[in-house]
């Protein structure tokens, strides 16, 4: 099973690994859907972090923390842009 957001599951996985992959993929899909319902579509960096989670490279907590950090940096840069625009 593959989705537009994630790479297909490798064919050489054991049954347990396949089950874990699918569980992580459903969790990632649900997390991205909740984010989209909040009005924020995932960007490529977010998808990349969640692909790493689906692949089993990082935990869900690590993926979420990295996405939060990315969003904080983007918001800080946007705030700086707005503040600079109001000064000029």
C-alpha positions as CSV (number, residue, x, y, z in Angstrom):
1,X,0.0,0.0,0.0
2,X,1.4,3.4,-0.9
3,X,0.0,6.9,-0.7
4,X,0.8,10.0,-2.7
5,X,2.6,11.4,0.4
6,X,5.0,8.5,1.0
7,X,7.3,6.1,-0.8
8,X,6.0,2.6,-1.4
9,X,6.8,0.0,1.2
10,X,9.9,-2.1,0.4
11,X,9.0,-5.6,-0.7
12,X,11.7,-7.3,1.3
13,X,10.2,-6.6,4.7
14,X,9.1,-9.4,7.1
15,X,5.5,-9.7,8.1
16,X,6.2,-7.8,11.4
17,X,8.1,-5.1,9.6
18,X,5.3,-4.7,7.1
19,X,2.7,-4.4,9.9
20,X,4.9,-1.8,11.7
21,X,5.4,0.2,8.4
22,X,1.6,0.3,7.8
23,X,0.9,1.3,11.3
24,X,3.5,4.2,11.1
25,X,2.1,5.2,7.7
26,X,-1.5,5.4,9.0
27,X,-0.3,7.4,11.9
28,X,1.6,9.8,9.7
29,X,-1.3,10.1,7.3
30,X,-3.7,10.9,10.2
31,X,-1.2,13.4,11.6
32,X,-0.9,15.2,8.3
33,X,-4.7,15.2,7.9
34,X,-5.2,16.8,11.3
35,X,-2.6,19.4,10.3
36,X,-4.4,20.1,7.0
37,X,-7.7,20.5,8.9
38,X,-6.0,23.2,11.0
39,X,-5.3,25.0,7.7
40,X,-1.7,24.1,7.2
41,X,-0.9,21.9,4.2
42,X,2.4,19.9,4.7
43,X,5.4,21.3,2.8
44,X,8.2,19.1,1.4
45,X,10.2,19.3,4.6
46,X,7.3,18.1,6.7
47,X,6.7,15.2,4.3
48,X,10.3,14.3,4.4
49,X,10.3,14.1,8.2
50,X,7.2,12.0,8.2
51,X,8.7,9.7,5.5
52,X,11.7,9.1,7.9
53,X,9.1,8.2,10.6
54,X,7.2,5.8,8.2
55,X,10.5,4.2,7.2
56,X,11.4,3.7,10.9
57,X,14.4,6.0,10.9
58,X,13.1,8.3,13.6
59,X,10.3,8.2,16.2
60,X,7.0,10.0,15.9
61,X,8.0,12.3,18.7
62,X,11.2,13.2,16.8
63,X,9.3,13.8,13.5
64,X,6.8,16.1,15.3
65,X,9.6,18.0,17.2
66,X,11.5,18.6,13.9
67,X,8.4,19.8,12.2
68,X,7.6,22.1,15.1
69,X,11.1,23.5,15.0
70,X,10.8,24.1,11.2
71,X,7.5,25.9,11.7
72,X,8.9,28.0,14.5
73,X,11.8,29.1,12.3
74,X,9.4,29.9,9.4
75,X,7.1,31.9,11.7
76,X,10.1,33.8,13.2
77,X,11.3,34.7,9.7
78,X,7.8,35.8,8.7
79,X,7.5,38.0,11.9
80,X,10.9,39.6,11.1
81,X,9.7,40.3,7.6
82,X,6.5,41.9,8.9
83,X,8.4,44.0,11.5
84,X,10.9,45.2,8.9
85,X,8.1,46.2,6.5
86,X,6.3,48.3,9.2
87,X,9.5,50.1,10.0
88,X,10.3,51.2,6.5
